[in-house]
Amino acid sequence: MAADDIHRLIRHHGEIVRTFAASLKGKQRMTIEAKENRGPLSDLRLIEMGTLLAGPFCGQLMGDFGAEVIKIEPPNQGDPMRVWGREKAHGQSLWWPVVARNKKSVTLNLREQEGQEIARELIKTADFLLENFRPGTMERWGLSYEELSKINPGLIMIRVSGFGQTGPYSSRAGFGAVGEAMGGLRYVCGDPSTPPSRMGISIGDSLAATFACIGGLTALHHRERTGEGQVVDSAIYEAVLNMMESLVTEYDKAGYVRERTGAILPNVAPSNVYPTKDGGMILIAANQDTVFRRLTEAMGQPELAENERYATHTARGAVQQELDDLISDWTKTLDAADVGKLMDDYGIPSGKIYTTPDMLEDAHFQAREAIATTVHPKFGELKMQNVAPKLSKTPGGIRRPGPELGQHNDEIYGGVLNMGAERIAELTAKGII
């Protein structure tokens, strides 16, 4: 038999085994997963450990596309995100329904041996295990990948931390803000006249979680071909670093250190926020030569495009402030809506600086359903950002907002681990669940 034929047989055999295993997992969870879930990941189970954002946002992304996400939380306490952010009168967070959407909550004390044993039983049934504890914590609990892979060889363990699982800083506490600073983002954010600024969102955590999700799905593809699980190691500072464009290379070859530049990118002009007659602001990005020519026509000053000071990208970059002043003098003679219409008419990228009310009122947001409405048992109708990206054949969706603490204990412990009511009551009384 030829080598190619042998390889084909091995692949075919592996496919049969994986299909059979997937069918068993599917049957095991049919009783607990909502029938309306048609997401492309609906045959996958993810056990989520950890708190706050760096891990849980990865779980949110997986859940948005249909994965069954079982979130493990400490009994009587839960994830701190349950109380972070703006609150309603009854004291519940308005952040929790978003970051925990499409998830199921079970309570489990992972610091107790009995809790760790139950965790292992759940992990046996899972495709992914997601955690964002300080490195070494899982090992102390007897939940290292080496141990877990013995009971679930195909397990993909997604680990999110400040500095990664290895290296001299790995054991340090690492929040997103520190990763943003170390990864280079903080230094270039803000106005040059002020100390480095943070962004208005927890971008470091979210980036690390996004890279973790990419890593998890990449590892899944490898498992489908080989049957092998593996560890995905996503560090916050490295996720931030990966977004820093050519920052490292510019210093390596040119000795150039990027500095804070406020609302502009140096030598990219015109591309800025400009004031309007009615006190508004509009962002105009016309730094490409052909687009700049159209802008000068919209301004009624086509001669600017012929002026050698503004005719090329390089020339405009050298007189950036001068050019911004010229455009500001023009935009200040018109209301924001009129400037926007002219930009659209001439094919010039532009836009308002949106706040949330602008988003809710915008026809484009509405047409693409960029903001969705779901029903919360206490808040009633609740608006939040919809799932992205959009898939033409197997789109994701928001099936439910963040759950109550331990809401799915009976469903998961009874339906997945086949625990009886008495056993569940016993574990509850002991503070294990």
C-alpha positions in Angstrom: 0.0 0.0 0.0 1.4 3.4 -1.0 2.3 6.0 1.7 -0.4 8.3 0.5 -3.1 5.6 0.8 -1.9 4.9 4.4 -2.2 8.6 5.3 -5.7 8.8 3.8 -6.8 5.8 5.9 -5.3 7.3 9.1 -7.1 10.6 8.4 -10.4 8.8 7.6 -10.1 6.7 10.8 -9.4 9.8 12.8 -12.4 11.5 11.3 -14.7 8.6 12.3 -13.4 8.7 15.9 -13.8 12.5 16.1 -17.3 12.4 14.6 -18.4 9.6 17.0 -17.0 11.6 20.0 -18.7 14.7 18.9 -22.0 12.9 18.5 -21.7 11.6 22.1 -21.0 15.1 23.4 -23.9 16.5 21.4 -26.3 13.9 22.8 -25.0 14.5 26.3 -25.8 18.2 26.1 -29.0 18.1 24.0 -31.1 18.2 27.1 -29.5 21.3 28.5 -28.7 23.5 25.4 -31.5 25.7 24.2 -33.0 24.6 20.9 -32.7 28.1 19.4 -28.9 27.9 19.5 -27.9 27.5 15.8 -24.4 29.1 16.2 -21.4 27.5 14.4 -19.8 26.5 17.8 -23.0 25.0 19.2 -21.5 21.5 19.5 -18.6 22.7 21.7 -18.5 23.1 25.5 -16.2 25.6 27.3 -15.7 25.6 31.0 -14.9 29.2 32.1 -12.9 29.9 35.3 -11.5 33.2 36.4 -13.0 36.6 36.8 -13.3 40.2 35.5 -12.5 40.6 31.7 -9.3 39.1 30.4 -10.7 35.6 30.5 -14.4 36.1 30.5 -14.4 38.3 27.3 -13.0 35.2 25.5 -15.9 33.2 26.9 -18.3 35.9 25.7 -16.9 35.7 22.2 -17.2 31.9 22.1 -20.7 32.0 23.6 -21.8 34.6 21.0 -21.2 32.0 18.3 -23.0 29.2 20.1 -20.5 27.5 22.3 -22.0 26.2 25.6 -20.1 28.3 28.1 -20.4 27.0 31.7 -19.0 29.6 34.0 -17.7 28.5 37.4 -18.0 31.0 40.2 -17.3 31.0 43.9 -20.4 30.2 46.0 -22.1 33.2 47.6 -19.7 35.5 45.9 -19.4 35.2 42.2 -17.4 37.2 39.7 -16.7 40.8 40.8 -18.1 41.9 37.4 -21.5 41.2 38.9 -21.2 44.5 40.9 -18.8 46.5 38.8 -19.9 49.5 36.7 -23.1 51.4 36.7 -25.9 50.0 38.8 -29.6 50.1 39.0 -31.5 50.7 42.2 -31.5 47.0 43.1 -27.6 47.0 43.0 -27.0 44.9 40.0 -24.3 45.7 37.5 -25.2 46.9 34.0 -21.9 45.4 32.8 -22.6 41.8 33.9 -25.5 41.2 31.4 -23.0 41.9 28.6 -19.8 40.2 29.5 -21.7 37.1 30.8 -24.3 36.9 28.0 -24.9 33.5 26.6 -23.3 31.8 29.6 -24.5 29.4 32.2 -23.5 30.0 35.9 -22.6 27.2 38.3 -21.1 27.8 41.8 -18.1 25.7 42.8 -15.5 26.1 45.5 -12.2 25.4 43.6 -10.2 25.9 46.8 -11.6 22.7 48.3 -10.5 19.2 47.1 -14.1 18.1 46.7 -14.7 21.1 44.5 -11.6 20.3 42.4 -12.8 16.8 41.9 -16.1 18.1 40.6 -14.3 20.5 38.3 -12.3 17.5 36.8 -15.6 15.7 36.1 -16.9 18.7 34.2 -13.6 19.2 32.4 -13.8 15.6 31.2 -16.8 16.6 29.1 -15.4 19.9 27.7 -13.6 21.0 24.6 -12.1 24.1 26.2 -11.0 25.1 29.7 -10.6 28.9 30.0 -8.9 30.4 33.0 -7.2 33.7 33.9 -5.8 33.1 37.3 -2.3 34.1 38.3 0.1 31.4 36.8 0.6 28.6 39.2 -2.9 28.7 40.7 -4.3 25.9 38.6 -1.3 23.8 39.4 -1.8 24.3 43.1 -5.3 23.1 42.7 -4.3 19.9 40.9 -5.7 21.3 37.7 -2.6 21.6 35.6 -2.8 20.8 31.9 -0.6 17.8 32.4 -3.1 16.3 34.9 -6.2 17.3 32.9 -4.9 16.0 29.6 -4.7 12.6 31.2 -8.5 12.5 31.6 -9.3 14.5 28.5 -6.5 14.2 25.8 -8.3 16.5 23.4 -8.7 19.3 25.9 -7.7 22.8 24.8 -6.7 24.9 27.8 -6.9 28.6 27.2 -4.8 30.5 29.7 -4.9 34.3 29.9 -2.6 36.3 32.2 -0.7 39.5 32.5 2.7 38.3 31.5 2.2 34.7 30.2 2.8 31.3 31.8 6.6 31.5 31.5 9.4 34.0 32.0 10.7 36.0 35.0 7.5 38.1 35.3 5.0 35.2 35.0 4.1 35.0 38.7 3.4 38.7 39.0 -0.1 40.1 39.4 -0.9 41.6 36.0 -4.0 43.7 35.4 -4.9 45.1 32.0 -3.6 48.6 32.8 -0.1 47.2 33.5 -0.2 45.2 30.2 -1.2 48.3 28.3 1.7 50.2 29.8 4.3 47.4 29.2 3.0 46.6 25.7 3.6 50.2 24.6 0.1 51.5 24.3 -0.1 53.8 27.2 3.0 55.8 26.2 1.6 56.8 22.8 -2.0 57.6 24.1 -3.0 61.2 24.9 -1.8 64.7 24.2 1.9 65.4 24.2 1.4 68.1 26.9 0.0 65.6 29.4 1.3 62.3 31.0 0.3 59.1 29.2 -3.4 58.5 29.1 -5.5 55.4 29.3 -8.2 54.6 26.8 -11.7 54.8 28.1 -12.2 51.0 28.0 -10.3 48.0 29.3 -8.6 47.4 26.0 -5.7 45.4 27.3 -7.9 42.8 28.9 -10.2 42.6 25.8 -7.3 42.3 23.4 -5.7 39.4 25.4 -9.1 37.7 25.5 -9.6 38.2 21.7 -6.2 36.7 21.0 -7.0 33.9 23.4 -10.2 33.2 21.4 -8.2 33.1 18.1 -5.7 30.8 19.7 -8.5 28.5 21.0 -10.1 28.2 17.6 -6.7 27.6 15.9 -6.0 24.9 18.5 -9.4 23.4 17.7 -8.5 23.1 14.0 -5.3 21.3 15.0 -7.3 19.0 17.2 -9.7 18.2 14.4 -6.7 17.0 12.3 -4.8 15.2 15.0 -7.0 14.6 18.0 -4.5 16.4 20.2 -5.3 19.2 22.6 -2.9 21.8 23.7 -2.3 25.0 25.8 -3.1 28.5 24.5 -1.0 31.0 26.4 -2.3 34.6 25.9 -0.4 37.4 27.8 -2.0 40.8 28.1 1.2 42.7 27.4 1.9 40.6 24.2 -1.6 41.1 22.9 -1.1 44.8 23.3 2.3 44.6 21.7 0.9 42.9 18.7 -1.3 45.9 18.0 1.6 48.3 18.0 2.1 48.4 14.2 5.7 49.1 13.3 6.7 50.6 16.6 9.5 48.1 17.4 10.9 48.0 13.9 11.0 51.8 13.6 13.2 51.9 16.7 15.3 48.9 15.6 16.2 50.3 12.3 15.7 54.1 12.6 16.1 54.8 16.3 12.7 56.4 16.3 10.5 56.3 19.4 6.9 57.1 18.8 5.5 59.9 21.1 2.1 61.0 22.1 0.5 63.0 19.3 -3.1 63.7 20.5 -5.7 63.6 17.8 -3.3 63.2 14.9 -0.8 60.8 13.4 2.4 62.6 12.6 2.9 63.2 8.8 -0.6 61.9 7.9 -2.6 65.0 6.8 -5.2 66.0 6.6 -6.7 63.6 9.2 -8.1 65.3 12.2 -11.2 66.4 14.1 -12.5 69.8 12.9 -14.9 72.3 14.5 -18.1 73.4 12.9 -20.3 76.5 13.0 -22.9 74.9 15.3 -20.3 73.9 17.9 -20.0 70.4 16.6 -17.0 68.3 15.6 -16.4 66.2 12.5 -13.6 63.9 11.7 -12.2 64.2 8.1 -9.7 61.8 6.8 -8.4 63.0 3.4 -4.7 62.2 3.5 -4.6 60.2 0.3 -3.7 62.4 -2.7 -6.9 61.8 -4.8 -9.1 62.2 -1.7 -7.3 65.4 -0.8 -8.0 66.8 -4.2 -11.7 66.0 -3.8 -11.7 67.8 -0.4 -10.3 70.9 -2.0 -13.1 70.8 -4.5 -15.7 70.4 -1.8 -14.1 73.4 0.0 -14.3 75.5 -3.2 -10.5 75.8 -3.1 -9.2 73.4 -5.8 -6.0 75.4 -6.2 -4.8 74.0 -2.9 -4.3 70.6 -4.5 -2.0 72.2 -7.1 0.1 74.1 -4.5 3.4 72.3 -4.1 3.0 72.7 -0.3 0.0 70.4 -0.3 0.2 68.4 -3.5 1.7 65.2 -2.1 1.3 63.1 1.0 4.9 63.9 2.1 4.5 67.6 1.5 1.2 67.7 3.4 2.8 65.9 6.3 5.5 68.5 6.6 2.9 71.3 7.1 0.3 69.4 9.0 -0.7 72.1 11.4 -0.9 74.7 8.7 -3.2 72.5 6.7 -5.4 71.7 9.7 -5.8 75.4 10.3 -6.9 76.0 6.7 -9.5 73.2 6.9 -10.7 74.4 10.3 -11.3 77.9 9.0 -13.5 76.4 6.3 -15.5 73.9 8.5 -16.3 76.7 11.1 -18.4 78.4 8.4 -20.8 75.4 8.1 -22.9 73.3 10.4 -21.8 69.8 11.1 -24.6 68.2 9.0 -23.7 70.4 6.0 -20.0 69.4 6.2 -21.0 65.8 6.5 -23.2 66.0 3.4 -20.5 67.6 1.4 -18.0 64.9 2.4 -20.5 62.2 1.4 -21.2 64.0 -1.9 -17.5 64.2 -2.8 -16.6 60.7 -1.5 -14.4 61.8 1.4 -14.2 59.6 4.5 -15.7 61.5 7.5 -17.9 61.1 10.5 -19.2 62.5 13.7 -17.6 61.7 17.0 -20.3 59.4 18.3 -21.7 59.1 21.8 -24.1 56.3 22.7 -27.2 58.4 21.9 -25.8 58.9 18.4 -25.4 55.2 18.0 -28.9 54.4 19.1 -30.4 57.0 16.6 -28.2 56.2 13.6 -30.0 54.6 10.6 -26.9 52.5 9.7 -26.6 51.0 13.2 -30.3 50.2 12.9 -30.1 48.7 9.4 -27.3 46.4 10.4 -28.7 45.6 13.9 -25.4 46.7 15.4 -27.2 47.2 18.7 -29.5 44.4 19.9 -32.2 44.2 22.5 -32.5 41.3 24.8 -34.8 40.7 27.8 -33.4 40.7 31.3 -35.5 39.3 34.2 -34.9 42.4 36.4 -34.0 45.2 33.9 -36.6 44.3 31.3 -35.6 45.1 27.7 -31.8 45.7 27.6 -29.8 47.1 24.8 -26.2 46.1 24.1 -23.8 45.7 21.2 -24.6 42.9 18.9 -22.4 40.0 17.9 -19.5 40.7 15.5 -18.4 39.8 12.9 -21.5 38.9 10.9 -21.5 35.4 9.3 -23.7 34.9 6.2 -24.6 31.3 6.9 -24.0 30.6 10.6 -24.4 33.9 12.4 -24.0 34.3 16.1 -26.6 35.7 18.4 -27.5 36.8 21.9 -29.6 34.1 23.4 -29.7 35.4 27.0 -28.1 38.1 29.2 -25.7 37.3 32.0 -27.2 34.7 34.4 -27.9 34.8 38.1 -25.3 33.3 40.4 -25.6 29.5 40.3 -28.7 29.7 38.1 -27.7 26.5 36.2 -26.5 24.4 39.1 -29.3 21.8 38.8 -29.1 21.8 35.0 -25.3 21.2 34.9 -24.7 19.1 38.0 -27.9 17.1 37.4 -27.9 17.0 33.6 -24.2 16.7 32.8 -22.8 15.0 35.9 -25.9 13.0 36.7 -25.9 14.1 40.4 -29.1 13.5 42.3 -31.0 16.1 44.2 -29.8 14.8 47.5 -26.1 15.0 46.4 -26.6 18.5 45.1 -28.2 19.6 48.4 -25.4 18.0 50.4 -22.7 19.8 48.4 -24.6 23.1 48.8 -24.8 22.6 52.6 -21.1 22.0 52.7 -20.3 25.2 50.7 -18.8 23.2 47.8 -21.4 24.4 45.4 
